[in-house]
Amino acid sequence: MQTQVRLKSFAKLNLALNVVGIEENYHKIDSLVTSINLYDWIELKTRHDKEICVTMEGKGYAYIPIADNNAYKAAKLFMDVFKTNGADIHIYKNIPVGAGLGGSSADCAGVLNAMAYAYGIRDRNKLKELADTLGSDTGYMLHGGLARLSGRGEKVQKLTMQGKLYFLLLFPKGSVNTAKCYKKFDSLAQHEQTDIDKLIVHLQKMQLTEATTFMKNALQASAMAINKNIEPALQMLQNTESLATLITGSGSCIYGTFLSYSSCRMAQRICRKINSKIVIPIKKGYQCIIEGQDKREK
């Protein structure tokens, strides 16, 4: 009997990002991230053989050869490690590519979660091990929510936040290659850092206005140097009631931070010349539906 799974795998925002060193040719980071209600759909049907078929469509999608397709790599790794059969997988992308929202990691994590549900695998620790081999923040994306990431992004400290923030995402034209962004970062003389400990304390005490003063991204100057469309979009958003305006990840997506939906919506009207979306933080990075039933892991 075949099992069908539909799963939402959510994007993430970097509320703060420090680059704290280099180890084994990887940049070490310290970052606070949250899942947001922007997601890719993962549709999966188990097979009776060892074949894996991945198809994709949607926003910003371009054909990716199987050898470079991280969603395919995730499914193949899962099948080989857990000795299961294969799957037919279709991904509909709503998360823009090259925006710093973790779209590729969301797809990897979504495939791993969907395979685990479909084949009844409950070993979340082993699943995290597999995810960490596929991408720096893929392990985090397996569960999502609010978390502090360190190392290359594979070390995850789960956190909670009180109160609600609203974010206006702006999508300037063009993308930013992550590797090129870090290379540009290395060439710059000065690097911005923020106090993530204080950011967390304020968020947990519902001191949201105070928290936003510590929302900064060390890669912002590098991203602006690579994609010249980022800076004017940032300036436009800074002319709204946004309490903190910054890029997420290595860009090119930027966002403004607001205390109410109405102020966020007003900023969206001001920035109407740029593609945008209003989002909020959510407590979990995926939602799985099996045979028409909404199944959320406890």
C-alpha positions as CSV (number, residue, x, y, z in Angstrom):
1,M,0.0,0.0,0.0
2,Q,1.3,3.4,-1.0
3,T,1.3,6.3,1.5
4,Q,0.7,9.9,0.4
5,V,2.0,12.9,2.4
6,R,1.5,16.6,1.9
7,L,3.7,18.9,3.9
8,K,4.3,22.6,4.3
9,S,8.0,23.4,4.9
10,F,8.4,27.0,6.2
11,A,10.9,29.7,5.4
12,K,13.1,31.3,8.1
13,L,14.2,34.9,8.9
14,N,17.5,35.8,10.6
15,L,16.5,38.2,13.3
16,A,20.3,38.7,14.0
17,L,23.4,37.3,12.5
18,N,27.1,37.6,13.6
19,V,30.0,36.0,11.8
20,V,32.4,35.0,14.6
21,G,35.3,33.2,12.8
22,I,36.4,30.6,10.3
23,E,37.0,26.9,11.0
24,E,37.9,24.3,8.3
25,N,37.1,26.8,5.6
26,Y,33.6,27.4,6.9
27,H,32.4,30.6,8.4
28,K,31.2,30.2,12.0
29,I,28.0,32.1,12.8
30,D,25.9,33.1,15.8
31,S,22.4,33.8,14.7
32,L,18.8,34.1,16.0
33,V,16.3,32.7,13.5
34,T,12.5,32.2,13.4
35,S,10.2,30.3,11.1
36,I,7.7,32.5,9.3
37,N,4.4,31.6,7.6
38,L,5.8,31.4,4.0
39,Y,6.3,27.9,2.8
40,D,7.0,25.4,0.0
41,W,4.6,22.5,-0.5
42,I,6.1,19.0,-0.5
43,E,3.9,16.3,-2.0
44,L,5.3,12.7,-1.6
45,K,4.0,9.3,-2.5
46,T,5.9,6.2,-1.5
47,R,7.0,3.6,-4.2
48,H,7.4,-0.1,-4.3
49,D,10.9,0.1,-5.7
50,K,14.1,2.1,-5.0
51,E,13.5,4.9,-7.5
52,I,13.3,8.5,-6.5
53,C,11.6,11.0,-8.8
54,V,11.6,14.7,-7.9
55,T,9.7,17.4,-9.9
56,M,9.5,21.1,-9.0
57,E,7.5,24.2,-10.1
58,G,6.6,27.6,-8.7
59,K,8.2,30.9,-7.8
60,G,11.7,31.5,-9.2
61,Y,12.2,27.8,-10.0
62,A,14.7,26.9,-12.7
63,Y,15.5,23.3,-13.7
64,I,18.1,21.8,-11.3
65,P,20.0,18.7,-12.5
66,I,19.5,15.7,-10.3
67,A,23.1,15.7,-9.3
68,D,22.7,19.2,-7.9
69,N,19.1,18.9,-6.5
70,N,19.3,19.0,-2.7
71,A,15.7,17.6,-2.4
72,Y,16.7,14.5,-4.4
73,K,19.9,14.2,-2.3
74,A,17.8,14.3,0.9
75,A,15.4,11.6,-0.3
76,K,18.3,9.3,-1.6
77,L,20.2,9.7,1.7
78,F,17.1,8.9,3.7
79,M,16.4,5.8,1.6
80,D,19.9,4.5,1.8
81,V,20.3,5.0,5.6
82,F,16.9,3.8,6.7
83,K,16.7,1.0,4.0
84,T,13.3,2.1,2.7
85,N,11.8,2.2,-0.8
86,G,11.8,5.3,-2.9
87,A,9.3,8.0,-3.5
88,D,7.7,10.3,-6.1
89,I,8.2,13.9,-4.8
90,H,6.7,17.1,-6.2
91,I,7.7,20.5,-4.7
92,Y,5.8,23.7,-5.3
93,K,7.9,26.6,-4.4
94,N,6.5,29.7,-2.8
95,I,9.8,30.6,-1.1
96,P,11.9,32.7,-3.5
97,V,15.2,31.4,-4.6
98,G,18.4,33.2,-3.6
99,A,16.6,35.4,-1.1
100,G,18.2,34.3,2.2
101,L,15.0,32.7,3.4
102,G,16.3,29.2,3.5
103,G,14.3,27.8,0.6
104,S,16.7,25.1,-0.4
105,S,17.1,24.0,3.3
106,A,13.3,24.0,3.7
107,D,13.0,21.7,0.8
108,C,15.6,19.3,2.1
109,A,14.1,19.3,5.6
110,G,10.6,19.0,4.1
111,V,11.6,15.9,2.1
112,L,13.2,14.3,5.2
113,N,10.2,15.0,7.3
114,A,7.8,13.7,4.6
115,M,9.8,10.6,4.1
116,A,9.9,10.0,7.9
117,Y,6.2,10.4,8.2
118,A,5.5,8.2,5.1
119,Y,7.8,5.4,6.3
120,G,7.1,5.6,10.0
121,I,10.6,6.6,11.0
122,R,10.6,8.3,14.5
123,D,14.4,8.6,15.1
124,R,14.6,12.4,15.1
125,N,18.2,12.4,16.3
126,K,19.3,10.3,13.3
127,L,17.2,12.5,11.0
128,K,19.0,15.6,12.4
129,E,22.4,13.9,11.6
130,L,21.3,13.4,8.0
131,A,20.0,16.9,7.7
132,D,23.3,18.3,9.0
133,T,25.2,16.6,6.1
134,L,22.9,18.3,3.6
135,G,23.2,22.0,4.6
136,S,24.3,24.2,7.5
137,D,20.8,25.1,8.6
138,T,18.9,22.1,7.3
139,G,18.9,20.4,10.8
140,Y,17.3,23.5,12.2
141,M,14.7,23.6,9.5
142,L,13.6,20.0,10.4
143,H,11.8,21.5,13.4
144,G,12.0,25.3,13.0
145,G,10.6,27.8,15.4
146,L,12.7,30.3,17.2
147,A,16.2,29.2,17.8
148,R,19.8,30.3,18.2
149,L,22.2,28.8,15.6
150,S,25.9,28.5,16.1
151,G,28.9,26.7,14.5
152,R,28.1,26.5,10.8
153,G,24.4,26.7,11.8
154,E,24.2,23.0,12.8
155,K,24.1,23.7,16.6
156,V,20.6,24.5,17.5
157,Q,19.3,26.0,20.8
158,K,15.5,26.1,20.8
159,L,13.9,29.2,22.3
160,T,10.5,30.8,22.8
161,M,9.3,34.4,22.2
162,Q,6.6,36.3,24.0
163,G,4.4,38.7,22.0
164,K,4.0,39.1,18.3
165,L,6.0,40.9,15.6
166,Y,5.0,41.5,12.0
167,F,7.5,41.5,9.2
168,L,7.2,43.1,5.7
169,L,9.4,41.2,3.3
170,L,10.7,43.1,0.2
171,F,12.2,41.2,-2.7
172,P,14.5,43.5,-4.7
173,K,15.4,42.3,-8.2
174,G,18.3,39.9,-8.4
175,S,19.7,37.4,-5.9
176,V,22.8,37.1,-3.8
177,N,25.1,34.0,-4.0
178,T,25.9,33.0,-0.4
179,A,29.5,31.9,-1.1
180,K,30.2,35.2,-2.9
181,C,28.6,37.2,0.0
182,Y,30.9,35.6,2.6
183,K,33.9,36.1,0.3
184,K,33.0,39.8,0.0
185,F,32.5,39.9,3.8
186,D,36.1,38.6,4.3
187,S,37.4,41.5,2.1
188,L,35.7,44.3,4.1
189,A,37.7,46.1,6.8
190,Q,34.9,46.5,9.3
191,H,32.2,44.1,10.3
192,E,29.0,44.9,12.3
193,Q,28.2,42.8,15.3
194,T,25.2,42.7,17.6
195,D,24.5,41.4,21.1
196,I,22.2,38.4,20.6
197,D,22.1,37.6,24.3
198,K,20.3,41.0,24.9
199,L,18.1,40.4,21.9
200,I,16.9,37.1,23.3
201,V,16.3,38.6,26.8
202,H,14.1,41.4,25.4
203,L,12.1,39.0,23.2
204,Q,11.4,36.7,26.1
205,K,10.4,39.6,28.3
206,M,8.0,41.0,25.6
207,Q,10.2,44.1,25.4
208,L,9.7,44.1,21.6
209,T,10.8,47.7,20.9
210,E,14.0,47.2,22.8
211,A,14.6,43.9,21.1
212,T,14.5,45.5,17.6
213,T,17.6,47.7,18.4
214,F,19.7,44.5,18.5
215,M,18.3,43.1,15.1
216,K,21.3,43.4,12.8
217,N,23.0,41.3,10.1
218,A,26.8,41.2,9.7
219,L,26.4,40.2,6.0
220,Q,24.3,43.3,5.1
221,A,27.2,45.4,3.7
222,S,28.5,42.5,1.7
223,A,25.1,41.7,0.2
224,M,24.5,45.4,-0.8
225,A,27.9,45.4,-2.5
226,I,26.9,42.4,-4.6
227,N,23.3,43.4,-5.4
228,K,22.9,47.1,-6.0
229,N,19.1,46.8,-5.8
230,I,19.2,46.1,-2.0
231,E,20.3,49.5,-0.7
232,P,17.5,51.6,-2.3
233,A,14.9,49.1,-1.1
234,L,16.4,49.3,2.4
235,Q,16.2,53.1,2.3
236,M,12.6,53.0,1.2
237,L,11.7,50.6,4.0
238,Q,13.6,52.8,6.5
239,N,11.2,55.6,5.7
240,T,8.3,53.7,7.2
241,E,7.5,52.9,10.8
242,S,9.8,49.9,10.7
243,L,11.6,49.4,14.0
244,A,14.4,47.4,12.4
245,T,15.3,47.0,8.7
246,L,17.8,44.4,7.6
247,I,18.5,41.6,5.2
248,T,17.9,38.0,6.1
249,G,20.7,35.5,5.6
250,S,22.9,36.7,2.8
251,G,20.0,38.4,1.1
252,S,18.6,39.5,-1.3
253,C,15.3,39.6,0.7
254,I,15.1,42.5,3.2
255,Y,12.5,43.0,5.8
256,G,11.0,45.6,8.1
257,T,9.8,44.9,11.7
258,F,6.5,46.2,13.0
259,L,4.4,45.9,16.2
260,S,1.1,45.9,14.4
261,Y,-0.4,44.6,11.2
262,S,-1.8,48.0,10.3
263,S,1.7,49.7,10.4
264,C,3.0,46.8,8.4
265,R,0.3,47.2,5.8
266,M,0.9,51.0,5.6
267,A,4.6,50.3,4.9
268,Q,3.6,47.8,2.2
269,R,1.6,50.6,0.4
270,I,4.6,52.9,0.7
271,C,6.9,50.3,-0.8
272,R,4.4,49.2,-3.4
273,K,6.9,49.4,-6.3
274,I,8.8,46.4,-4.9
275,N,7.3,42.9,-4.6
276,S,6.4,42.3,-0.9
277,K,4.7,40.0,1.5
278,I,3.6,40.4,5.1
279,V,4.5,37.5,7.4
280,I,4.6,36.6,11.1
281,P,6.8,34.3,13.2
282,I,5.4,30.8,13.8
283,K,6.3,28.2,16.4
284,K,7.1,25.3,14.1
285,G,8.9,24.9,10.7
286,Y,6.6,22.3,9.2
287,Q,3.1,21.0,9.0
288,C,2.3,17.5,7.7
289,I,-0.9,16.2,6.3
290,I,-1.4,12.4,5.8
291,E,-4.4,11.0,4.0
292,G,-6.3,14.2,4.5
293,Q,-5.6,14.5,8.2
294,D,-3.6,17.3,9.8
295,K,-0.9,15.5,11.8
296,R,1.4,17.6,13.9
297,E,4.2,16.0,15.9
298,K,3.8,16.4,19.6
